[in-house]
Amino acid sequence: MAQSDTRSKLNAAAAVLRAGDPAAAAKLVRELVETLTPDTDAAVTGTVADLCMHCELWFEAARLYAPLCRMRPDVDFLQYRTGTACYKCGRLDAARDHFAKCAALRPEHPASYLQLGHIQRALRDFEGAEKSYKAYIERSADEKASGYWSLSDLRKYRFSDDMLLAMRRYLGTIGDENAECSIMHFALGIAAEQREDYETAYGHFHSANGIQTRLRPFRAEAYQHLVDGLVTSDAPAAGAAPATASRPIFVLGLPRSGTTLVEQILAAHSSVVATDELPYMERIALELERSGGYGPRLAALSDSDSAHLRERYLREARQYVDDENCHFVDKNPNNFLHIGLIRRLLPEAVIINLRRDLRDNAISMYRQLFAVGHDYSATFAGIHTYAEGYVRLMSRWLEWYPDVIRIQGYEDLVTDPGGQISELLAFCGLDSEPGCFEFYNSHQAVKTPSAGQVSQPMYTSSIGQWRHYNDWLGKEFSGLADLSRAG
C-alpha cells in the first residue's frame, strides 16, 4: 500500500475512534495491520500500534511493538507501551521485563513502578509489589494516591502510623473535588478498617464515593432500559451444541461476589485455562444495541449471524489460550447481562452464577476503587438499582434456561469448600484433581483486586462484613436484604 493511502486510512481510523464508534475503528485498524510489512516505516508501524491500543486490540499492538522495541531497546516509552500491551494480553512475565527495563532507563519516572507493582501483585509477588508501590510514591510529586491505594489493596499490607500521617498530610495538599482526592479517601478508608475504626472508614468511603458520583454519574435509566428490553423480549433460541473438545466456562455475577475465587479453583485444573475479564460478549451486545436494541436484535438473530458472531468470539477469546483442547474461563462479572447471547452463540458453554449476601456484596463494592464501568457502586441507591436489575434478569434467565446455569453461593463455597468444589467440577464435566482444592498454591496470575484473597486458603471472615457499617447504612442494608429474599 502506498504511504499516502496508509496515512489516509490512519486518519480515517482515528476520526472514527474520536466519533465514538470503536467497533468500526477496530475494523479499519485491523485492515491497516494486514497491510504492514517488515519494510514498513517504523513511525507508521508505531502509529498503527498506538491505534491498536486505543481500540483495545492488545495482541495486535504487542505484535507490532515487539520489533520496534528490538530496534530501539533504549527508548523508554516503547518499553512502557509494549509492557502495557503484554499485560493486557496476559503475558505478565514479558510485561514485567518491559516495565523493569523502562524503570532502569528512567528511574526517576514514577509510572513504571506503579505498573510493575500491578504485575508483581498479579504474579503473587506481594513483597515485590509493595517495594514497587513505595518507589512510585517516593518518586511521584502530585499523584501519590494510586500508590497508596495499591498498597491498601495488598491484603496483608498494614499502614504504619508514620505512613498514615504522611497520607493525611498529602490529602491536605490536594483539592477536594478531584480523582486524586477520591483515591486518597479510599486508601485512608482501608487504613481505618485495619485499625477497626469503622466510623472513620465509612467517612472516608463516603467522601471518596461522593467525588466519584460527581465525576462519573451512574446512568441508571439506560441500565434499566437495557434490563427491561431483555426481560420483555422473546427468549433467544439456543443453537445446537457442537461436538467440541473444549468449552468456554463463563463465571459471572455481581462484582466482588466471589467470581475470581471460582475462576482460580477451575484454573487449577489441568484441562482449564484462565483468560481475563474478557470484553468480547459486551462488544457484541453493544453492536446489537446500536443496531435496533439489544433485546429485540438478540431474539431475532439469524443462524448465519449467530455463526459469524460465535466464530468471532472464539477467535478473540482463544488468543489467550495456547492449547486449543483446553476449556477456558471467561470471568467477566457483567456477562450476567449476556446469558441469552451466550446461549445463542455458545450452547455448549458452562455458566456459573455467583451469588453472595447482597449486603456483604454491596459494602465490598462501595469500598472498592473500580477503574471503569462500575459507576453504580458509588452510591447505595445505584448499587440497589444495579442489583435489582441483576436479580430480575437472573430470574428470567433461570426461567428460560433452568438446567444450564449453576447458582454458586459464595457462603456455601467458603463454609463447605470440599463439597462445593466437587459439585462445581462435576457441573463443568471435569474430573476431580487435588490442585483444585489447593488452588491457593497455584502460580496462576490474578489481575483482579482479589489477588491477595485467592492466594490463601478459603476463609469465612468476609461473611457479615456489612455489620461493621450497619450504624450508618442500616436502611440501605435492609432494602438489600428484602431484595435478596425477593430474588
Secondary structure as UniProt FT lines:
FT   HELIX           3..18
FT   TURN            19..20
FT   HELIX           22..35
FT   TURN            38..39
FT   HELIX           42..54
FT   TURN            55..56
FT   HELIX           58..71
FT   TURN            73..74
FT   HELIX           76..88
FT   TURN            89..90
FT   HELIX           92..105
FT   TURN            107..108
FT   HELIX           111..122
FT   TURN            123..124
FT   HELIX           126..139
FT   HELIX           145..152
FT   TURN            155..156
FT   HELIX           161..171
FT   TURN            172..173
FT   HELIX           179..194
FT   TURN            195..196
FT   HELIX           198..215
FT   HELIX           220..232
FT   STRAND          248..253
FT   TURN            255..256
FT   HELIX           259..267
FT   TURN            270..271
FT   STRAND          272..274
FT   HELIX           280..290
FT   TURN            291..292
FT   HELIX           294..299
FT   HELIX           303..317
FT   HELIX           318..320
FT   TURN            324..325
FT   STRAND          327..330
FT   HELIX           333..338
FT   HELIX           339..345
FT   TURN            347..348
FT   STRAND          350..355
FT   HELIX           358..366
FT   HELIX           375..378
FT   HELIX           380..400
FT   TURN            402..403
FT   STRAND          405..409
FT   HELIX           410..415
FT   HELIX           417..427
FT   TURN            428..429
FT   HELIX           434..437
FT   HELIX           439..441
FT   TURN            449..452
FT   HELIX           453..455
FT   TURN            461..464
FT   HELIX           465..469
FT   HELIX           470..486
//
